[in-house]
Amino acid sequence: MRIDIITVIPEMIDGCVNTSILKRAQDKGLAEIHLHNLRDYSTNRWKRVDDYPFGGEAGMVIQVEPVDRAISHLKSQRAYDEVIFTSPDGELFSQPLANKLSLLQNIIILCGHYKGIDHRIREHLITKEISVGDYVLTGGEMPAAIIADAVVRLIPGVIGDEQSALSDSFQDGLLSAPVYTRPADYNGWKVPDILLSGHEAKIAEWRLRQAEERTRLLRPELLKPNR
C-alpha cells in the first residue's frame, strides 16, 4: 500500500509516520508513506497556498490551484483508489472504514488547514471526506496520521501477531475485555481466577461477557440489538 499525504506542515507528522509500527511496515516493504509539502506546488514567489475567500468571510482558505497541481502530479505517476480529505464534517472514521481502506493499493490524503479549502477541491478532486471526531483541530495532519496508522497496521505481515489485530477493540463491534499480566496477586489486587484456570473455552466466554459489559457501560451505541 502507498499513502501520499499532502500537507502545509509535513514536519508536524513526520515523526508519526516514521516511527513504531508505521516505520516497521515501511522497512518491511509492506507500505509506503510519502509526505508532500503543498507549498512546493505554489506558483507565487512567497509559496502561499491560501487566500481570502470571496464574499468576505473571516479566515484564510486553501486555494484550488496548488491542490490541483499536487494531486495531478501524483496521479500522473500512478492510479489512486481514493483521494481523501480530512475534514470535521466528513464520514466518521471507524474500524470498519479502516478495514475497507486497508484493502486498497494507493490513496492520497489531503490535510485540511486554515479556515477550510476552496469548495471546488471537494467538488472535483476529492473522492471521500473523513472526520476523526466532532471537534475542530488546527489542521488535518493529526487525523491523517490517525488514518494512516489505523489502516497500515491491518496490512498482513505488519503486526507480528495478526490475531492481535483481529481481536482489537471495535473489530467485532465491542470494546476489548480486560487483560492482566504477572504477578497474579499484586498488593491484594488479584487476577480473576478464570484466567488462571487454563480452560480455554470458559476463558473465551468470560472475555466475551466482559467485552459486552464494558461496551454496554462505556459505548452502548455500539451494541447490536440482539446483544
C-alpha positions, 0 to 999 in steps of 0.5 A: 500500500502507498499513502501520499499525504499532502500537507502545509506542515509535513514536519508536524507528522513526520515523526508519526509516520516514521516511527513504531509500527508505521516505520516497521511496515515501511522497512518491511516493504509492506507500505509506503508513506510519502509526505508532500509539502503543498507549498512546493506546488505554489506558483507565487514567489512567497509559496502561499497556498491560501487566500481570502475567500470571496464574499468576505468571510473571516479566515484564510482558505486553501486555494484550488490551484496548488491542490490541483497541481499536487494531486495531478502530479501524483496521479500522473505517476500512478492510479489512486483508489481514493483521494481523501480529505480530512475534514470535521464534517466528513464520514466518521472514521471507524474500524470498519472504514479502516478495514475497507481502506486497508484493502486498497493499493494507493490513496492520497490524503489531503490535510485540511488547514486554515479556515477550510479549502476552496469548495471546488477541491471537494467538488472535483478532486476529492473522492471521500471526506473523513472526520476523526471526531466532532471537534475542530483541530488546527489542521488535518495532519493529526487525523491523517496520521490517525488514518494512516496508522489505523489502516497500515497496521491491518496490512498482513505481515505488519503486526507480528501477531495478526490475531492481535489485530483481529481481536482489537477493540471495535473489530467485532463491534465491542470494546476489548475485555480486560487483560492482566499480566504477572504477578497474579496477586499484586498488593491484594489486587488479584487476577480473576481466577478464570484466567488462571484456570487454563480452560480455554473455552470458559476463558473465551466466554468470560472475555466475551461477557466482559467485552459486552459489559464494558461496551454496554457501560462505556459505548452502548451505541455500539451494541447490536440489538440482539446483544 
